[in-house]
Amino acid sequence: MNCDVFDTYVTRQNGQQMHFDIIVTSGTAQEMAMAFGQKYLAAVGVSGGSITAERCRFCHVEQATPEMQQAIEQKGYFILAMEGCPPVAAK
């Protein structure tokens, strides 16, 4: 499965920068990827952070790993947390 990768940066209220990739099915609109990113921010408890088109850009297409594919099939997206990202809160 090919997927689109959106390179994303968000500045938290404390000034710390988060860097993560939003990975979605190829052909997904940028607005939908940004909405998935907002869901991720809510899941990690980051309030006040917003994703803008200038800081969430299509980067490249890649082959999904099994973990990515499973998440995309279940939720519509996969997040690859890279820098300054808190862990997802347990439910």
C-alpha positions in Angstrom: 0.0 0.0 0.0 1.4 3.4 -1.0 0.8 6.2 1.4 1.3 10.0 1.4 3.5 11.6 4.1 2.8 15.1 5.5 5.7 16.6 7.3 4.2 18.5 10.3 5.4 21.0 12.9 3.4 22.4 15.8 4.5 24.8 18.5 3.0 24.0 21.9 1.8 26.6 24.4 5.1 26.2 26.3 7.0 27.1 23.2 8.3 23.5 22.6 8.1 22.4 19.0 6.6 19.1 17.9 7.7 17.4 14.7 5.7 14.5 13.4 4.6 12.9 10.1 0.9 12.3 9.3 0.8 9.2 7.1 -2.4 8.6 5.1 -3.7 6.8 2.1 -2.3 8.2 -1.2 -4.6 10.9 -2.6 -5.8 12.1 0.8 -6.4 15.9 0.8 -4.2 18.1 2.9 -7.2 19.3 4.8 -8.0 15.8 5.9 -4.4 15.1 6.9 -4.5 18.3 9.0 -7.8 17.1 10.6 -6.1 13.8 11.5 -3.2 15.8 13.0 -5.6 17.7 15.2 -7.0 14.3 16.4 -3.5 13.3 17.3 -2.9 16.5 19.2 -6.0 15.9 21.2 -4.9 12.3 21.9 -1.6 13.4 23.3 -3.2 16.2 25.4 -1.8 19.1 23.5 -4.2 22.0 23.8 -3.8 25.2 22.0 -1.7 23.7 19.3 -3.0 24.1 15.8 -1.9 22.7 12.5 -1.6 25.1 9.6 -1.2 24.5 5.9 2.2 26.3 6.1 3.5 23.8 8.7 1.8 20.6 7.4 3.1 19.9 3.9 3.1 16.9 1.6 6.6 15.5 1.7 6.7 12.2 -0.3 5.0 8.9 -1.0 6.3 5.7 0.6 5.3 2.1 1.1 3.4 1.5 4.3 4.8 -0.8 6.9 2.4 -3.4 8.4 2.0 -1.1 11.5 1.2 1.9 9.3 -1.2 0.0 7.2 -3.1 -1.4 10.2 -3.5 2.1 11.7 -4.6 3.6 8.4 -7.2 0.8 8.0 -8.5 1.3 11.5 -8.3 5.1 12.0 -7.5 6.5 8.5 -4.0 7.7 9.5 -0.7 6.8 11.2 1.4 9.3 13.2 5.2 8.9 13.2 6.2 11.0 16.2 9.8 12.4 15.8 10.6 15.4 18.0 9.0 16.9 21.1 6.0 14.6 20.9 4.4 13.4 24.2 3.2 9.8 24.4 -0.4 9.1 23.5 -2.5 9.0 26.7 -3.7 5.5 27.7 -7.4 4.9 27.5 
